[in-house]
């Protein structure tokens, strides 16, 4: 099994098989428009623009499970991303990434890479979760918006990055896979 085994709906509703991305290095990210980490869209789009001709793409999955920070409709989210961050990578319909209604892709991603790399216990995000949602610090749950998964050309999960890991910090790992 690989990420290529799953399907998801693009923001406009069209179902697409992730097997369409075979042979590409992927960065899969759960996103939100009203989060303190939302400016990461800029760095993610920069990575996409720099490496898309080399076989790299980003798949953005909006999610409203963390502090209600993605309340908009799929059209509103898409418009916000385009207008504010010139996002051109594929955006999908809003999904859940944790719990019994989690999208099957995210259940798989969590199983394959259960721990966040780079979640600093001294960070404000870690302290916020510890004080307000300690259950999110346990197990393989997605901790917050902008958790990132790096996927190789065969659809295998290579690494999971904490929400606070800046997109630029992932660039060397992307280049190694291209």
HELIX and SHEET records of a PDB file:
HELIX    1   1 UNK A    3  UNK A    5  5                                   3    
HELIX    2   2 UNK A   18  UNK A   21  5                                   4    
HELIX    3   3 UNK A   40  UNK A   51  1                                  12    
HELIX    4   4 UNK A   52  UNK A   54  5                                   3    
HELIX    5   5 UNK A   74  UNK A   85  1                                  12    
HELIX    6   6 UNK A  104  UNK A  112  1                                   9    
HELIX    7   7 UNK A  124  UNK A  132  1                                   9    
HELIX    8   8 UNK A  134  UNK A  137  5                                   4    
HELIX    9   9 UNK A  167  UNK A  170  5                                   4    
HELIX   10  10 UNK A  171  UNK A  177  1                                   7    
SHEET    1   A 2 UNK A   7  UNK A   9  0                                        
SHEET    2   A 2 UNK A  15  UNK A  17 -1                                        
SHEET    1   B 5 UNK A  90  UNK A  95  0                                        
SHEET    2   B 5 UNK A  56  UNK A  63  1                                        
SHEET    3   B 5 UNK A  25  UNK A  31  1                                        
SHEET    4   B 5 UNK A 148  UNK A 151 -1                                        
SHEET    5   B 5 UNK A 157  UNK A 161 -1                                        
END                                                                             
